[in-house]
């Protein structure tokens, strides 16, 4: 466990002259007429991995996700998919009565659908996959990673201000390298993440950002989160000297 992130952590990125492409995607939910909506950003011929940003709702419009995804995209080696785990109708209902956000099993099922879609998409299936999750999406990421039984392999998980403790028994089953990032002034989440960290048996690290609140809104704190996340993801999704898609 670490409490002080290194400001000098190296980035594995190198500049890319290829332009990135962003497009809106809709992923069908099996057995329904509903879709999950997201934004995919990728640098063709450069990307080697893809990071799925996981949030119950609002992932596509989250300022923090936008900042993190743009930071991670620098160099072009990592594509990003910012996507909601709820449909627009479910999101409205959840804002009213919070009926979906703590349903980790349902959120995990949704993430499995998204991950399968990525792994079967002709333009994406050669990419290694990582998760960057927040709130209860962190629990969904761990549950999904520990329960996928096909040939899909999740290479890394980043939990940012998340609730990995809600993953339950999946914490012990999870084999995916997991980084938990939490604000030092966010006492409740520090305790919950430490509890989850102690139960996690895989390669792991916990970074407590000093003088940072739950949303890391203090000056310079979002950059610290982004640097930690990028180093963790690049180090596990990118093969040095590996070929791009």
C-alpha positions, 0 to 999 in steps of 0.5 A: 500500500502506498499513501503518497503518489510519486509525482515523477512516475514515468509515462510510457507514452510516445507522441503520435502523429495520427489523429484520434477518432471519436464516435458515439456507440450504442451497445444493444442489451440482449433480450431487450430493445434498449441500448447502452450509450457511450463515446469511443475514442481511438487512434487507428494504427497506434492503439494497442489497448482500450480502457473502458470507463465505468460509471453507473450513469453520467460517464459520457458527460463526466468532467473527470472522466473526460479529463482522465480519458484525454490524459490516458489517450495521449500518445495514442496507444490507449483507446477509451470507451466512456459508457454508462451502465444504465439506459437513459430511462433507468438513469432518470429513475435512479436519480429519483430513487437510487434503485439501480446504482447499488445493484452490483450484479446487474451492473456487472452483467451490463459490463460483461455485455460491454466487454463482450461487445468490445472483444467481438468488434472487428476494429477493437478485438485485437486490443488488450482491455482495462477498466477504469471505474468509479463509485459502484462501478468499481465493484462491478469491474471487480465482479466482472473481471473475476467472473469472465470465463470466456477467452476475454482477459482483463489486464488491469483495473483502476478504481477511482473514488470507488466502492470496491468493497461492494464486490464481496467474495469477488475480491478474493477471486479477482486476479486482475492487477488492481489500483485503488485511488482515494482522496486522503480527506475522504475518510469514509472511502479511505476506510472502505477501500482499505477494507477491500484492499485487505481482502484482495489477493491479486497484484494490488496497490492503494494510493491515497492522495493527500489533501484530496476530497472524494472528487479530487477537485483540489488544484493538481489532484486530478492530474495526480490521479490521471498520472497514477492511472495512466502508468498503471494501465499502460504498464499492463495493457501495452507490450513494449515494442508490440504491434498496434492494431 
